[in-house]
């Protein structure tokens, strides 16, 4: 439980720095989308950190964007669920990862 809270707090700080970097220096390259997709791809299919990363990343994108609130959160959570569903149903993991 404590390890998961530490992971979420580290992810929170990392995504905050990443969104600041993205809005100031590289506004046309979606770094946060890339990191959320990578976290979901390399996480175990039963893990919840990918969904939390989508929620945190979507929240920070909402704060720094001009679109209506909920747009990026919805997109990132849908992408996370889609990746989890594909990994669970299509890709067969090795036995040591199950």
N, C-alpha and C positions, 0 to 999 in steps of 0.2 A: 504494500500500500504506500509506504513512504517512498520507495523507489519510483513508483508511478507518478507521485506528486512531484518529485524532483525532475523527472523527465518532462512533465508538462510545464513546469516553471522554466526549465532550460529552453524548451521549445517556444514558449511564450516570448522570452527575451531574444532568442535567435530570430524569430519571425518579425519581431518589432524592428530589430536592426536591419533585417533584410528588406522590409517594406520601406524603411527610411532610405536605404541605399537605392532601392528601385525607383522611388519617387524623385529623388534628387539627381542621381547620376544616370541611370539607365531606364527611362520610363517606357521604352518600347520593347524591352526584353522581359518577359514574365518570369522572373526568378522564383517567385513564391509558388506559382503554379507548378513549376518544374520540381521544386523540393517536395511539395505535397504529393505529387505523382510518384516521385522516387521513394518517399517514405512508405507509401501504400504498396509499391511493387516489392520492396525488400522486407516488408514486415510479414509475419505469419498471418495466414488467412483468418485466424480467430482473434488476432490482436485488435485492440481498440485505439492504439496510438495514431493510426492513419485517419480515423474519424475525428479525433481531437485535433490533429494537425490541420485538417480541412476547416474545422470550426474556428480555430484560432486564426489561421491564415485568412479566412473569409472575413472575420471580424476586422482585422487590421486593414485589409483592402477596402472594406466599407468605410472605415474611419477616414482614410486618405483619398477617397474617390468622390466623384460628383454624381454617381448613379444612385438610384433609390436604395434604401437600406434593405438588405437581404439578398441582393442580386449575386454578389460574389460568394456569400455563404452557401446559398442554394447550389450554385454551380460547382463549387469545390466539394460539397458533401455528396452531390450526385456523382461526380467523377470518382470519389473515394468508394462509394457503394458499388459502382459499376466495376471498378478494378477488383474489389474484393469478390464480387460475384463471378467475374471471369476467372480469377485465380482458383476459387473453390470448385467451380464446375468444369472448367476446361483443362487447366494445367494440373497434372499429377505430380505432386511433390515427392521427393525422396523420403524414405521411411524415417530417416533421422530428423527431418523437419516437421513431422506430423505431431 
